[in-house]
Amino acid sequence: MTPDLMEQGARRAEAHRAALAAGSGKTESGGRAAGFSRLLTPGEVDVTHGRILYLEDVSVSFDGFTAINKLSLDIAPGELRCIIGPNGAGKTTMMDIITGKTRPDQGRVFFGSTIDLLRYSEAEIAQLGIGRKFQKPTVFEQLSVIENLELALKTDKTVAASMFFRLDSAQTDRLAEVLHTIHLAGSVSRQAGNLSHGQKQWLEIGMLLMQDPKLLLLDEPVAGMTDEETERTAELFLTLKGRHSLMVVEHDMSFINTISDIVTVLSEGSVLAQGTLAQVQADERVIEVYLGR
């Protein structure tokens, strides 16, 4: 990551911490409504007001059980936000809502200031620039690493176009860049099914990166990894931070300590606490419902 991106990310995190300390309960941007009059350029996300994702008073229930309860949350461009909380806190359901898999009963979900995600399908949301990685890696195990990445390229997927497809120089450069980023440059021809669990996770992240997402949602990415793989995944995420916005759901506190600026704690479908990891770990409510004594 370049020094200018690191500096920008640091400034955003510092501004967010200042807003939290002020206790205003408002976003730096003045709220999602502040961007209503702004025209969106096709293919771009309006982050003029300093937020790439807004959730406002979102609720959803399943058979009488309230999974998400008036949840409000926002994330800055280039931010790496960690989400923690006990099982059943609503972490996965929140991601389901953001990606269009689940529709909330009430509330608003915006990508930037102008894109109402509740108006789009799951596939359309992916095309808008939101990528999601589930806990279990899903790669094409019979294909090589490079073939998996090539399939993930943003290209015309019709039969005719696929028959005559050839990589251009920009796509070749992009493949090389992603292979280096995900630590698989030395495994280009290796069959994906022969990779370790951690390497499969990196490959799937690489497949998402080939789509050039603006926001990445990552669900327990280091579960089942070795210590070395976990350490290299932390390096990977810190490299992506600044160039992409990341929301990481994880239970590994050591991993979170390595990568996090801001940590949000969910409980019973809403935000229980938010701040640095040290701040939330010292919060009596978080200790009671999640960390234990």
N, C-alpha and C positions, 0 to 999 in steps of 0.2 A: 504494500500500500504506500502511495506517495505521501511525502510530508504534508502537502496541502490538504489531502483528504483526512489525514490524521488530525490536523489542526481544526478542520471544519467539524469533524465528529466531536472533538473535545469541546469546542464552543457550544455545540448543540446540547451536549450532555450537561455542561455547566449551566446553561440557560434553563434547562429543564429542572435541574436541582434547585435553582433559585426560585422558580415558580412554585415548586413543591413547598419550599421553606416559607414562602409567602402565604401558603394556605388559601389561595384565592379560589381553588376549585375550578379555575378556567384554564383553557389552553392558551399558549402564547399567541396563537393566531387570532384570538378574539372569538373563537368558536367557528363551527362549520358554516353557520349562516353568513359569516362575513364574506364567504366566497361565492354566494349565490349569483351575483351580478357578473362574475368573471367568465368569459368565454373560454371554452376548452379547445385547444388545438388538437385535431385528431392524432391519436397515437401518443399523446402526452398526458401527464397527470399534473394538475394544478396544485403545487405545493408552495405557492407564494406566501401563504400564511403560516408556513413552518410545520405543517402536519401532513403526513401521507395517509394516515388511517384514523378515522374517528368512529367510535361506537358511542351512541348516546341513548341512555335509558332503555337498553335492549333487554327484553324478557322473552322467555319461551318456556312452555310447560309441556310435559309428556304424560298423558293419563293422570293428570292431577299433580304430578311432581314438577316443581319449579326448578328447572336445570340452570337457567340464567335469570337473574333477578335484578332488573333495573341497572344493568351493567353499563358503565361509562368508562371509556379508555381511549387514549390517543397516543400515536407514535410519530416521532419526527423522521424526516428523510435521513437515511444513512444511519439511523439508530439501531443498536442491537438491544432489544428488550427481552429480558428473561421473565417467564411466567412460572410461578410455583404455586403449590397448594395441595391439599389432601385429595385422595381419590374421590371423585364425585363433586369436585369443586366447580366444574363447568369448563375446564380448560379445553377439552376436545370439542365440546358443543360450541364454544366460542369460535374455534377455528372452522367448524362446520358452517356457522352462520356467515363468517367472513368470506368463505369460498363458495357459498350458494348451495351447499348440500342440505342445509336446514334453514327454513324461513322462520324468523322470529314472530311472536304474537304481537309485539309492539317494539318501538324504538327505531333508530336510524343508524345506518352503516354507510359511511362514505369513504371512498378512495380518493384522497386529495379533497379539495373543497367542492368539487362539482360532480363527481361520479357517484351516483346513488347505487350501491351494489345490490340493493334489494330489487332493482329493476332488471337484473341480469341473471342468466342461467349459470350453472357451474362451469360449463365449457367457455362461455363468454367471459367470465371473470378470469379464468386462466389466460385467455387471450389479451385481457386488459393489462396483465403484468403481475399477477399474484400467483406464485408457485407454492405448492404445498408438498411436504414430505412426511409420510406417515412413519410410525415407529419401525415397522418391518420393511426392509428394503425390497423394492419391486423393480428388478432389472430383467433384461432378456438374457437368461443364463446360458443359452446355446450360442449366443453371439459374442464376438470379441468386445473388448472395452471400446475400441474406436468405433465399431459398428453401432453400439448402443448410443454413443454420443452423436453419430451421424444421423440416426433415426430421430433424435430429439431436435435437430436443427429446425429453425423456422423456414420451411420450404413448402411449396405446393405438393400436397400429398395425393393428388389424383394419380390414377394408374399410368396415364400417358406421361405425365411429368416425371414420375418416379422411374420409369423405364429409361429415360434419357438424361437423368440427373447426373451432373458432374460437379464436383466441388470447385468453387472459384478460389482465388487467392485469399480473399477476405475470410471465407469460411474455413479454409485451411489454417490460417493464422489464428482464428478463433478457437478451433479445435486444439491447437497446440497450447494456447493460453490456458484453456480450461483444464487440459491434461496436467499441466504444471501446477495449477492452482489446487487441484484435488489430489495431488501426490501420486498420480498414476502414469506419469510420462514414461516410466520404464516398463509399463505393462500394457502397452498399446494393443498388442496382438493376443493377449491372454484372454481365454474364454472367461466370461463374467461368472459362470458357475463355479470356477476354480478360485475365485477371489476369497479372501477372508471376510468375515462379517463386516468389519470396519471398512474394508476396501469397497464392498458392495454399497455401503452407506455413502461413501465418497462418490462412487460412480453415479448413484441416483441424484445426489446433489449436483454433480456435473451435468447431468441430463436436464435438470431444472435450469442451470446456468446457461445452457445452450439456447434457452427460450428468452434470455435476457430479462428476467423478472425484475420489477422494481421493489417488490415485497416478497420475502420468503418466510413461510410458516413451517417450522421444524418441530416435530413431535418426538420428544425423548431421543434425540439423535445419537447419544453415546451409550444407550442401554445395550448391554452385552458386549461392549468393546473392551479390549485389553487396555491397560494403563497407557501404553505407548500410543495406541490408536486414539485414545481419549485426548492425550496431549496434542497430537497432530490435528485432531478435529478442532480443538481450541484455536490452534494457529490458523487453520482454514477459516474459521468464523471471523477471527480478528482481521484477516485479509479481506474478507467480503464486506465487513463493516465499513460504512462510508460510501462504498459503491452501490450497495443495496441496503434496504431496510430489512431487519431480521426480527422475527418473533420466535423465541426459543422456549418451548415447554420442556422442563427438565426437573429431575429430582436429585441429581448429583450435585451436592452443594460445593464440592471442590471445583468441579467444572464451571459452575456458575460464578464462583469467586474469581476464576481466571478470566472470564469473558465479559462479565456484566458491568454496566454503569448503573442502570436503573432496573430494579426488580419489582414486579407487581405480584402480590399475593392474592389469589382468589380463594374464596370460601363461600359455599352455599350460593354460587352463581353471581357473586358480586365482588368488588374490590374490597379486601379487608385492610390491606396496607400497601404502601408503595414508598420506595426510596432506595438507597444503596443496600447491598446485601447486609452490611453490618447493622444498618438501621432497622431493617425488617427482622433480622435475627434477634434483636434486642426488644422487639415489640412483644409485650405480654400476650396480646391476642394471638399473634402468630405462634408463639411458643405453646399456647394452650391448644390450638386447633390443628397444628401441623408439626412443629419441630419437636415438641415434648421437652421435658426437663431432664 
